[in-house]
Amino acid sequence: MFKALIAIGAITFALVIFAAGGGVWLFYHYGRDLPDYQQLADYQPPMVTRMHAGDGRLLAEFAKEKRVFVPIDAMPKLVIKAFLSAEDKTFYDHPGIDILGIVRAMLTNISRIGSNRRPVGASTITQQVAKNFLLTNEVSITRKAKEAILAFRIEHAFGKDRILELYLNEIYLGMGSYGVAAAALNYFNTSLNELTVSQAAFLAGLPKAPNNYHPIRKTKAAMARRNYVLTRMEADGYLSPENAAAAKSRPLDIQPPDAIEIARAEYFVEEVRRLLVKRYGADHLYGGGLSVRTSLDPRLQNAADQVLRAGLIAYDRRHGWRGSLGWIDFTKPFEPQLEKFGKVVKPDGWRRAVVTAIDAKQARIRVIAGGNGVIPMSELVWARAWAKKQKRGPRIRQASDVLAAGDVILVESVSKTSKGKVLPPGSFGLRQIPDISGALVALDPHTGRVLAMTGGFLYDASQFNRATQARRQPGSAFKPLVYLAALDRGFTPSSLILDAPFVIDQGPGLGKWKPRNYGKKFYGPSPMRLGIEKSRNLMTIRLAQHIGMDAVADTAQRFRVVDRMPRLLSMALGAGETTLLRITSAYAMLVNGGKRITPSFIDRIQDRNGKTVLKLDSRPCNECLMDKWDNSEPPDIPDTREQIADPGSAYQIVSMLQGVVERGTGRRIRAVGKPLAGKTGTTNDSLDTWFIGFAPDLAVGVFIGFDKPRSLGRRETGSSVAAPVFRDFMTAALANAPATPFRIPPGIRLVRVNPRTGLLARPGERGVILEAFKPGTEPSSRRNILDGNRGVGTQNSPTRRKRDLY
């Protein structure tokens, strides 16, 4: 008996030694080349970056995994208990792996051999952390061994709470939910601390297989899993039998998240996204959890989108109908033929339709997925044949002049005609996507903050941003910089400049350059003010020649309109290329008194912890650092903007540009009824059209042209194409604003003059204006006339003749 006991003891000891040796070997064999678990100490899970408008409204989210990180200290106890019961009830007791759990799983799996039932596992939360963060989902003994080894090491290096924090914020719980906080929002539209017992148990049951417990597609399985978790919570002492039974009786009650009010500004958002990628990199943008507050004003952005789209449509309609999207054969199956039109990009509210019949005064249509309707004659009369050689097709007298049965078209529901006549229900208007495009940008002239920007008719159709990416010739919109350079060199708004023929020999074999005015007329000696109000090319050329193109180029470069501008006279007429944002910023620096600003889209950026890492306003203000306001006077914050132009000269240009609106090429703008100033711009053959202008506290630029430059048509200018868009935007933007006059800097004298002659006004004379003069420069009865080059001159460098007019 004694010998038997000795034998048993020896065998047992040998087995223990063997097991220990085997364990050491396993740890050595599988513990080599394992990932560094210490990286979990500094692990920051990928989080969504959110972009907000200036008023706090959401603009966009950027994320590969939409996750909301919640520290373990802020995690509700109910949620923690639910997950412990469902996944690892002995989490706070085991060293990383649950030995008893493994034994139970092994016995259970042995008993299920041959039953085709799925094997059960015994992974602890720590093992799941090791797998999710450091390993793959490979199903193998090797992976399980590595997982166990890492679990031991993780438990040795980190506290239980840190491990649980990583787990609850990292796990995927279905429906795009990474972490429990995101899941609470996606499934129940609530925060973690507002979850009910039933909801917490449902979430705790998801890590095993989220798709197998989808609450809508697999409701019964989802409820069974939730009830299992509730049973486990009751067994673990976290719930009373009564509370568990009550929770089991509740439906899942899935509540999708409320529709978040998102401000739409696709071109603006893309511009900011590019800036963020350039500054932080794509990985940090899509996983860094940044909070980006932009300068966007959603009200102005909405107005910008609407008025630009309306302006492009108005131009497109003036030039007629280009035809239907296509045609279908009613003798063949209907739906297959429509498939090729399914990807037509169109604005919200526009729909695809098929013409089913043509009556004398209307077209009958079938709206795709929308029933039947009609297009009345009043909505067809604009659709004359597309203008060719500047001539439109014949007037529309019947619906068949425009459409035919089988035509696939775009329509929009309408209730009234353009003249206000009420239309019957089921009436639609004929629509077409404009060929032409353009851009509008609005910014604060005092700070450079971009308040609104739209870069085309429809972002889904073209992501090319014509406000920042299109380099076009500004034409006469450049002229204010020529006049500003002249004012800085002793000229006044009343200085006389000859408006007469001007010819320059460009050199051997290049011919003569003969710029002309838009109307091909000459007006003799005229005040500088008239030169800008009426956009006189010949006056501008003479002035630029007199002051020198070095002076013009220096001004253009100081205002950052054109870099390294060639010293060619044609540049004075806007032959150099620039972007809408750059030239609008230059006009903003005129109205702010000649202070440098830089266009900006971002006010502030905070990191995932709420720390500000970028702030636009960098002015020093120690007095601003206070916990609460103590009723003291607001601090005097220094103006650190660089002065790049004489404030008096800048105001004189502002005054002359106000004359453009009141008496000149921008007269359409007067309808707004507020103090406004600005300048039209049109290039040769009407390839590019502009209107750049401002109110005292808002600078706005509009550009309209074809992406592949071609003429907009005879008589189409900045005044007829771009100015109406500017007018409509300013009407909306300033609707509730007071009529603020332009600010006059110190040292400016306002003198009554005749704007046609530039002379001091006589008593009782009509049509006089208050002209702005610097002290000692008021006009006298004897004045010199800048006549410049009356005949043929020479110029060593060739001028640039492509687009230099109006």
Stockholm file with secondary structure:
# STOCKHOLM 1.0

chainA/1-806         MFKALIAIGAITFALVIFAAGGGVWLFYHYGRDLPDYQQLADYQPPMVTRMHAGDGRLLAEFAKEKRVFVPIDAMPKLVIKAFLSAEDKTFYDHPGIDILGIVRAMLTNISRIGSNRRPVGASTITQQVAKNFLLTNEVSITRKAKEAILAFRIEHAFGKDRILELYLNEIYLGMGSYGVAAAALNYFNTSLNELTVSQAAFLAGLPKAPNNYHPIRKTKAAMARRNYVLTRMEADGYLSPENAAAAKSRPLDIQPPDAIEIARAEYFVEEVRRLLVKRYGADHLYGGGLSVRTSLDPRLQNAADQVLRAGLIAYDRRHGWRGSLGWIDFTKPFEPQLEKFGKVVKPDGWRRAVVTAIDAKQARIRVIAGGNGVIPMSELVWARAWAKKQKRGPRIRQASDVLAAGDVILVESVSKTSKGKVLPPGSFGLRQIPDISGALVALDPHTGRVLAMTGGFLYDASQFNRATQARRQPGSAFKPLVYLAALDRGFTPSSLILDAPFVIDQGPGLGKWKPRNYGKKFYGPSPMRLGIEKSRNLMTIRLAQHIGMDAVADTAQRFRVVDRMPRLLSMALGAGETTLLRITSAYAMLVNGGKRITPSFIDRIQDRNGKTVLKLDSRPCNECLMDKWDNSEPPDIPDTREQIADPGSAYQIVSMLQGVVERGTGRRIRAVGKPLAGKTGTTNDSLDTWFIGFAPDLAVGVFIGFDKPRSLGRRETGSSVAAPVFRDFMTAALANAPATPFRIPPGIRLVRVNPRTGLLARPGERGVILEAFKPGTEPSSRRNILDGNRGVGTQNSPTRRKRDLY
#=GR chainA/1-806 SS CHHHHHHHHHHHHHHHHHHHHHHHHHHHHHHTTCCCGGGGGGCCCCBCEEEECTTSCEEEEECSSCBCCCCGGGSCHHHHHHHHHHHCTTTTTSSSSCHHHHHHHHHHHHHTTTTTCCCCCCCCHHHHHHHHHHSCCCCSHHHHHHHHHHHHHHHHHSCHHHHHHHHHHHCBCSTTCBSHHHHHHHHHSSCGGGCCHHHHHHHHTSTTCGGGGCTTTTHHHHHHHHHHHHHHHHHTTSSCHHHHHHHHTSCCCCCCCCCCCBCCCHHHHHHHHHHHHHHHCHHHHHHBCCEEEECCCHHHHHHHHHHHHHHHHHHHHHTCBCCCSEECCTTSCHHHHHGGGTTCCCCTTEEEEEEEEECSSEEEEEETTTEEEEEEGGGTTTCCBCCBTTBCCCCCCSGGGTCCTTEEEEEEECSBCTTCCBCCTTBEEEECCCSCEEEEEEECTTTCBEEEEECSSCTTTCCCCTTTTCCBCCGGGGHHHHHHHHHTTTCCTTCEEEESCCEEECSTTTCEECCCCTTSCCCEEEEHHHHHHTTCHHHHHHHHHHHCHHHHHHHHHHTTSSSSCCCCGGGGGTCSCBCHHHHHHHHHHHHTTSBCCCCBSEEEEECTTSCEEEESCCCCCGGGCCSSCCSCCCCCCCCCCCBCSCHHHHHHHHHHHHHHHHHSTTGGGGGGCSCCEEEEEECGGGCEEEEEEEETTEEEEEEEECSSCCCCCTTCCIIIIIHHHHHHHHHHHTTTSCCCCCCCCTTCEEEEECTTTCSBCCTTCSSCEEEEECTTCCCCSCCCEECCCCSEEECSSCCCCSSCCC
#=GC SS_cons         CHHHHHHHHHHHHHHHHHHHHHHHHHHHHHHTTCCCGGGGGGCCCCBCEEEECTTSCEEEEECSSCBCCCCGGGSCHHHHHHHHHHHCTTTTTSSSSCHHHHHHHHHHHHHTTTTTCCCCCCCCHHHHHHHHHHSCCCCSHHHHHHHHHHHHHHHHHSCHHHHHHHHHHHCBCSTTCBSHHHHHHHHHSSCGGGCCHHHHHHHHTSTTCGGGGCTTTTHHHHHHHHHHHHHHHHHTTSSCHHHHHHHHTSCCCCCCCCCCCBCCCHHHHHHHHHHHHHHHCHHHHHHBCCEEEECCCHHHHHHHHHHHHHHHHHHHHHTCBCCCSEECCTTSCHHHHHGGGTTCCCCTTEEEEEEEEECSSEEEEEETTTEEEEEEGGGTTTCCBCCBTTBCCCCCCSGGGTCCTTEEEEEEECSBCTTCCBCCTTBEEEECCCSCEEEEEEECTTTCBEEEEECSSCTTTCCCCTTTTCCBCCGGGGHHHHHHHHHTTTCCTTCEEEESCCEEECSTTTCEECCCCTTSCCCEEEEHHHHHHTTCHHHHHHHHHHHCHHHHHHHHHHTTSSSSCCCCGGGGGTCSCBCHHHHHHHHHHHHTTSBCCCCBSEEEEECTTSCEEEESCCCCCGGGCCSSCCSCCCCCCCCCCCBCSCHHHHHHHHHHHHHHHHHSTTGGGGGGCSCCEEEEEECGGGCEEEEEEEETTEEEEEEEECSSCCCCCTTCCIIIIIHHHHHHHHHHHTTTSCCCCCCCCTTCEEEEECTTTCSBCCTTCSSCEEEEECTTCCCCSCCCEECCCCSEEECSSCCCCSSCCC
//
